[in-house]
Amino acid sequence: MRTGALPQAPEHVRNNEYMDLKDRIVARALEEGFVAARVCRPDAVPQVAKRLADFIASGHHGQMAWMAERMAWRSNPAALWPEARSVLMLAESYAPEHDPLTVLEHSELGAVSVYAQGRDYHDILKKRLKRLARWLIAEAGGKVKVFVDTAPVPEKALAQAAGLGWQGKHSNVVSQDWGNWAFLGSVFTTLELQPDAAEVDHCGSCRACLDICPTNAFPAPYRLDARRCISYLTIEHKGPVDVDLRALMGNRIYGCDDCLAVCPWNKFAVKASDQRYLGQVGAPPLADLAGLDDAAFRSRFSGSPIKRIGRERFVRNVLYAIGNSADASLLGVAETLVSDPDPVVADAAQWAVARLREA
């Protein structure tokens, strides 16, 4: 990973007071801490409609009903805000300073996704986007709307259309300049900006992300079945996880980074632009997490994206990890939860107890 300064606009651009608006926007975005900024048209992703329809029709979205509910907007960014003429797509690095796969070798610890190690990126990134948007209005007028990933915007497809990177075989955006550790944000504007050339695929014959997936969540390259994805199962899935999948989850208690971590393009990863993304959660002992009540859970994960899944789903995940630990010292921890008031937690505890007694 490159650990030096964040990317800057070329000197001739930074020093030229007469540079065009788009160059000034890119320079400002880099000053704000984004690692890249590119432009596309709102209607630049016509392929999204069929891909999304196929994804929903196959049931690969699982319980994420919101994906189907607003398909018209998610399929066509131009329909989301008809006044928009350009989309500024931005990437912000959250590259880890450590190998996120190392924790998987320590079954007594909980593995938490890199993106959830620090403060909630929605808050940090949206504020950065709003600062850039306010600057753009002051600089050139027009109207703007900013989006992170809480609106029906196909960020990954727009990122490729704008030339930020391409959607890799793991379905995430990959760049030759910064790997795949990046959050995406967008600024829709009524201004007419010159679009950039779309990026092309550079995955080649590589299958690293597909082959490492512990649950075989990729039925084919570039296709994800969320129902088997550990990130989906630990974050979005409500209720008990299928028994056949629980043992494959290992000690991953919130998200999964396996497919991201093995991407060879990460040799070009750029240091995280904001230290608030890093390291507050770490890899906590499972025994410390299983006993959290609702108040303790909310307090411990205040300001973290983990908080949004709630105590019950989180402790469910922790108990699956305990069941996979083969650590007899955790048996008593699981036994204390077999009669938990939440039936999903109780079911997970009973499963964990049975697994540990078999170990």
C-alpha positions as CSV (number, residue, x, y, z in Angstrom):
1,M,0.0,0.0,0.0
2,R,1.2,3.5,-0.8
3,T,1.5,5.4,2.4
4,G,2.5,8.8,1.1
5,A,0.4,11.9,0.6
6,L,-3.0,11.7,-1.0
7,P,-3.2,12.3,-4.8
8,Q,-3.0,15.9,-5.9
9,A,-4.0,17.6,-9.1
10,P,-1.1,18.1,-11.5
11,E,0.9,21.2,-10.8
12,H,-0.1,22.9,-14.0
13,V,-3.7,22.5,-13.0
14,R,-3.2,23.6,-9.4
15,N,-1.4,26.7,-10.5
16,N,-3.5,27.7,-13.5
17,E,-6.1,30.2,-12.4
18,Y,-7.7,30.0,-15.8
19,M,-8.2,26.2,-15.8
20,D,-11.6,25.0,-16.8
21,L,-14.4,24.2,-14.3
22,K,-14.0,20.5,-14.5
23,D,-10.2,20.7,-13.7
24,R,-11.0,23.0,-10.8
25,I,-13.6,20.5,-9.5
26,V,-11.2,17.6,-9.6
27,A,-8.5,19.7,-7.9
28,R,-10.9,20.7,-5.2
29,A,-12.1,17.1,-4.7
30,L,-8.5,15.9,-4.2
31,E,-7.9,18.7,-1.7
32,E,-11.0,17.4,0.2
33,G,-9.4,14.0,0.5
34,F,-10.9,12.0,-2.3
35,V,-8.5,9.8,-4.2
36,A,-10.3,10.3,-7.5
37,A,-13.0,12.3,-9.2
38,R,-14.5,11.6,-12.6
39,V,-17.7,12.7,-14.5
40,C,-20.4,10.9,-16.5
41,R,-23.9,11.5,-17.7
42,P,-26.9,10.4,-15.6
43,D,-28.0,8.2,-18.5
44,A,-24.6,6.6,-19.0
45,V,-25.6,3.2,-17.5
46,P,-28.4,1.7,-19.6
47,Q,-27.3,-1.8,-18.9
48,V,-28.2,-1.5,-15.2
49,A,-31.9,-2.0,-15.8
50,K,-31.6,-5.5,-17.1
51,R,-28.9,-6.5,-14.7
52,L,-30.9,-5.4,-11.7
53,A,-34.1,-7.0,-13.0
54,D,-32.2,-10.3,-13.5
55,F,-30.7,-10.0,-10.0
56,I,-34.1,-9.5,-8.4
57,A,-35.9,-12.1,-10.5
58,S,-33.3,-14.7,-9.4
59,G,-33.9,-13.9,-5.8
60,H,-30.3,-13.1,-5.2
61,H,-31.2,-9.9,-3.3
62,G,-32.5,-12.0,-0.4
63,Q,-34.4,-10.0,2.2
64,M,-33.3,-6.6,0.7
65,A,-36.8,-5.8,-0.5
66,W,-35.8,-2.1,-0.9
67,M,-33.8,-3.0,-3.9
68,A,-37.0,-4.1,-5.7
69,E,-39.2,-1.4,-4.4
70,R,-37.4,1.5,-6.1
71,M,-36.1,-0.3,-9.2
72,A,-37.3,2.4,-11.6
73,W,-34.9,4.9,-9.9
74,R,-32.1,2.4,-9.2
75,S,-32.2,1.3,-12.9
76,N,-32.1,4.8,-14.3
77,P,-30.2,7.5,-12.5
78,A,-31.6,10.1,-15.0
79,A,-35.0,9.4,-13.6
80,L,-33.9,10.0,-10.0
81,W,-33.5,13.7,-10.7
82,P,-34.4,14.7,-14.3
83,E,-32.8,18.1,-14.0
84,A,-29.3,16.7,-13.5
85,R,-27.0,16.9,-16.5
86,S,-23.8,15.5,-15.0
87,V,-22.8,13.1,-12.2
88,L,-19.5,13.7,-10.4
89,M,-18.4,10.3,-9.1
90,L,-15.9,10.3,-6.2
91,A,-13.8,7.6,-4.4
92,E,-12.5,7.9,-0.9
93,S,-9.9,5.4,0.4
94,Y,-10.4,3.4,3.6
95,A,-7.5,1.1,2.9
96,P,-6.5,-0.9,6.1
97,E,-3.1,-0.6,7.6
98,H,-3.1,-4.4,8.4
99,D,-4.0,-7.6,6.6
100,P,-7.7,-8.1,7.4
101,L,-7.4,-11.8,6.9
102,T,-5.1,-12.4,9.9
103,V,-7.9,-12.2,12.4
104,L,-9.5,-15.3,10.8
105,E,-6.7,-17.4,12.3
106,H,-7.8,-16.4,15.8
107,S,-11.1,-18.1,16.4
108,E,-11.6,-16.6,19.9
109,L,-11.8,-13.1,18.4
110,G,-14.5,-11.5,16.3
111,A,-13.7,-10.4,12.7
112,V,-15.2,-7.1,11.8
113,S,-15.1,-5.7,8.3
114,V,-12.5,-3.0,7.6
115,Y,-15.2,-0.5,6.6
116,A,-16.8,-0.8,10.0
117,Q,-13.6,-0.4,12.1
118,G,-14.1,3.3,12.7
119,R,-16.7,6.0,12.5
120,D,-19.7,5.5,10.2
121,Y,-18.6,6.4,6.7
122,H,-22.0,7.7,5.8
123,D,-21.5,10.6,8.2
124,I,-17.9,11.4,7.2
125,L,-18.3,11.0,3.5
126,K,-21.6,12.9,3.2
127,K,-20.1,15.9,5.0
128,R,-17.2,15.9,2.6
129,L,-19.5,15.6,-0.4
130,K,-21.6,18.5,0.9
131,R,-18.5,20.7,1.3
132,L,-17.6,20.0,-2.3
133,A,-21.1,20.7,-3.4
134,R,-21.3,24.0,-1.6
135,W,-18.0,25.0,-3.2
136,L,-19.3,24.0,-6.6
137,I,-22.4,26.2,-6.2
138,A,-20.3,29.1,-5.1
139,E,-17.9,28.6,-8.0
140,A,-20.3,27.9,-10.9
141,G,-23.9,28.1,-9.7
142,G,-26.4,25.5,-10.7
143,K,-28.1,23.0,-8.4
144,V,-26.8,19.9,-6.8
145,K,-27.8,16.8,-4.9
146,V,-25.3,14.5,-3.0
147,F,-25.6,10.8,-2.4
148,V,-23.7,8.2,-0.5
149,D,-25.4,4.8,-0.6
150,T,-28.6,5.6,1.2
151,A,-30.5,6.5,-2.1
152,P,-31.3,4.3,-5.1
153,V,-28.2,5.3,-7.1
154,P,-26.2,2.6,-8.9
155,E,-22.9,3.9,-7.7
156,K,-20.7,1.1,-9.0
157,A,-22.0,1.3,-12.5
158,L,-21.8,5.1,-12.5
159,A,-18.2,4.8,-11.2
160,Q,-17.2,2.6,-14.1
161,A,-19.1,4.9,-16.6
162,A,-17.2,7.9,-15.2
163,G,-13.8,6.1,-15.4
164,L,-13.1,5.7,-11.7
165,G,-12.6,2.0,-12.0
166,W,-14.4,-1.1,-13.2
167,Q,-16.7,-3.6,-11.5
168,G,-14.5,-6.6,-10.7
169,K,-15.5,-10.2,-10.6
170,H,-16.5,-9.7,-6.9
171,S,-18.9,-6.9,-8.2
172,N,-17.0,-4.2,-6.3
173,V,-15.2,-1.3,-8.0
174,V,-11.5,-1.8,-8.7
175,S,-9.0,0.8,-9.8
176,Q,-5.5,0.5,-11.2
177,D,-4.7,3.5,-9.1
178,W,-6.1,2.7,-5.7
179,G,-7.2,-1.0,-5.6
180,N,-10.7,-1.7,-4.2
181,W,-10.7,-0.2,-0.8
182,A,-12.8,2.8,-1.4
183,F,-16.2,4.3,-0.6
184,L,-18.1,5.8,-3.4
185,G,-20.1,9.1,-3.4
186,S,-21.8,11.2,-6.0
187,V,-22.7,14.8,-6.7
188,F,-25.5,15.2,-9.2
189,T,-25.5,18.6,-10.8
190,T,-27.5,20.6,-13.3
191,L,-24.2,21.9,-14.8
192,E,-23.0,20.5,-18.1
193,L,-19.5,19.0,-17.4
194,Q,-17.4,17.1,-19.9
195,P,-17.7,13.4,-19.2
196,D,-14.7,11.1,-18.8
197,A,-14.1,7.9,-20.7
198,A,-15.6,4.8,-19.1
199,E,-13.1,2.4,-17.6
200,V,-12.6,-1.1,-19.1
201,D,-12.2,-4.4,-17.3
202,H,-8.7,-5.3,-16.1
203,C,-9.5,-8.5,-14.2
204,G,-8.2,-10.8,-16.9
205,S,-8.1,-14.4,-15.9
206,C,-7.7,-13.7,-12.2
207,R,-10.1,-15.6,-9.9
208,A,-8.6,-14.8,-6.5
209,C,-11.8,-13.1,-5.2
210,L,-14.1,-15.9,-6.5
211,D,-11.9,-18.7,-5.2
212,I,-11.5,-17.4,-1.6
213,C,-15.2,-16.9,-0.9
214,P,-15.9,-19.2,2.0
215,T,-19.6,-19.6,1.1
216,N,-19.3,-19.8,-2.7
217,A,-21.5,-16.7,-3.0
218,F,-20.5,-16.1,-6.7
219,P,-22.5,-18.3,-9.0
220,A,-20.4,-16.8,-11.8
221,P,-17.8,-14.1,-12.3
222,Y,-19.4,-10.6,-11.8
223,R,-22.5,-12.2,-10.2
224,L,-23.2,-12.2,-6.5
225,D,-25.9,-14.3,-4.7
226,A,-26.3,-12.1,-1.6
227,R,-28.2,-15.0,0.2
228,R,-24.8,-16.7,0.5
229,C,-22.6,-13.7,1.1
230,I,-21.4,-13.3,4.7
231,S,-21.6,-9.5,4.5
232,Y,-25.3,-9.9,3.7
233,L,-25.9,-12.6,6.2
234,T,-24.3,-10.8,9.1
235,I,-25.6,-7.3,8.3
236,E,-28.8,-7.5,6.3
237,H,-30.3,-10.9,7.0
238,K,-33.0,-11.0,9.7
239,G,-33.7,-14.1,11.6
240,P,-31.7,-17.4,11.8
241,V,-29.1,-18.0,9.2
242,D,-29.4,-21.4,7.3
243,V,-27.7,-24.1,9.3
244,D,-25.6,-25.1,6.3
245,L,-24.1,-21.7,6.1
246,R,-23.4,-21.0,9.8
247,A,-20.3,-23.2,10.0
248,L,-18.8,-21.5,6.9
249,M,-19.0,-18.0,8.5
250,G,-16.1,-18.7,10.8
251,N,-15.5,-15.9,13.3
252,R,-16.8,-13.2,11.0
253,I,-19.3,-11.2,13.1
254,Y,-19.9,-8.2,10.9
255,G,-19.2,-8.2,7.2
256,C,-16.5,-10.1,5.3
257,D,-13.5,-8.7,3.5
258,D,-12.0,-11.9,1.9
259,C,-12.8,-11.1,-1.7
260,L,-11.6,-7.5,-1.3
261,A,-8.4,-8.4,0.6
262,V,-7.0,-10.8,-2.0
263,C,-7.4,-8.5,-5.0
264,P,-4.0,-8.0,-6.6
265,W,-4.7,-4.4,-7.5
266,N,-4.5,-3.5,-3.9
267,K,-0.7,-3.3,-4.3
268,F,-1.7,0.2,-5.5
269,A,-3.9,1.0,-2.5
270,V,-3.7,4.5,-1.2
271,K,-3.6,5.4,2.5
272,A,-7.0,6.0,4.1
273,S,-7.9,9.7,3.7
274,D,-9.4,10.0,7.2
275,Q,-8.0,8.3,10.3
276,R,-11.5,8.1,11.7
277,Y,-12.2,5.1,9.4
278,L,-9.5,3.0,11.1
279,G,-9.0,0.9,14.1
280,Q,-11.5,1.8,16.9
281,V,-13.3,-1.6,16.9
282,G,-10.3,-4.0,16.3
283,A,-10.9,-7.7,16.8
284,P,-12.7,-8.0,20.2
285,P,-12.8,-11.2,22.2
286,L,-16.1,-13.1,21.5
287,A,-16.6,-13.6,25.2
288,D,-16.8,-9.9,25.7
289,L,-19.4,-9.4,23.0
290,A,-21.8,-12.2,23.8
291,G,-23.0,-10.7,27.0
292,L,-23.9,-7.3,25.7
293,D,-27.4,-6.2,26.5
294,D,-29.1,-3.6,24.4
295,A,-27.8,-0.6,26.3
296,A,-24.2,-1.9,26.4
297,F,-24.4,-2.7,22.7
298,R,-25.5,0.8,21.8
299,S,-22.9,2.4,24.0
300,R,-20.1,0.3,22.7
301,F,-20.9,0.9,19.1
302,S,-22.1,4.5,19.2
303,G,-21.1,6.2,16.0
304,S,-20.3,2.9,14.3
305,P,-22.2,1.4,11.4
306,I,-22.4,-1.8,13.5
307,K,-25.0,-0.1,15.7
308,R,-27.6,-0.2,13.0
309,I,-28.1,-4.0,13.0
310,G,-29.1,-4.0,16.7
311,R,-28.1,-6.1,19.6
312,E,-30.0,-9.2,18.7
313,R,-28.6,-9.7,15.2
314,F,-25.1,-8.8,16.4
315,V,-25.2,-11.3,19.3
316,R,-26.6,-13.9,16.9
317,N,-23.5,-13.4,14.8
318,V,-21.2,-13.6,17.8
319,L,-22.8,-16.9,18.9
320,Y,-22.3,-18.4,15.4
321,A,-18.6,-17.5,15.7
322,I,-18.5,-19.0,19.2
323,G,-20.0,-22.2,17.8
324,N,-17.3,-22.2,15.1
325,S,-14.4,-21.5,17.5
326,A,-13.9,-25.1,18.8
327,D,-12.9,-23.3,22.1
328,A,-14.3,-25.2,25.1
329,S,-13.8,-22.1,27.3
330,L,-16.6,-20.4,25.4
331,L,-19.2,-23.1,26.2
332,G,-20.3,-21.4,29.4
333,V,-20.7,-18.1,27.5
334,A,-23.0,-19.7,25.0
335,E,-25.0,-21.6,27.6
336,T,-26.0,-18.3,29.4
337,L,-27.9,-17.3,26.2
338,V,-29.9,-20.5,25.4
339,S,-32.9,-19.0,27.0
340,D,-32.4,-15.4,25.7
341,P,-35.8,-13.6,25.3
342,D,-35.0,-13.1,21.6
343,P,-35.7,-16.5,19.9
344,V,-33.1,-15.9,17.2
345,V,-30.4,-15.3,19.8
346,A,-31.6,-18.4,21.8
347,D,-31.5,-20.5,18.6
348,A,-27.9,-19.3,17.9
349,A,-26.9,-20.1,21.4
350,Q,-28.3,-23.6,21.3
351,W,-26.5,-24.2,18.0
352,A,-23.3,-22.9,19.5
353,V,-23.6,-25.1,22.6
354,A,-24.2,-28.2,20.5
355,R,-21.2,-27.4,18.2
356,L,-18.9,-26.9,21.1
357,R,-20.0,-30.1,22.8
358,E,-19.2,-32.0,19.6
359,A,-15.8,-30.4,19.2
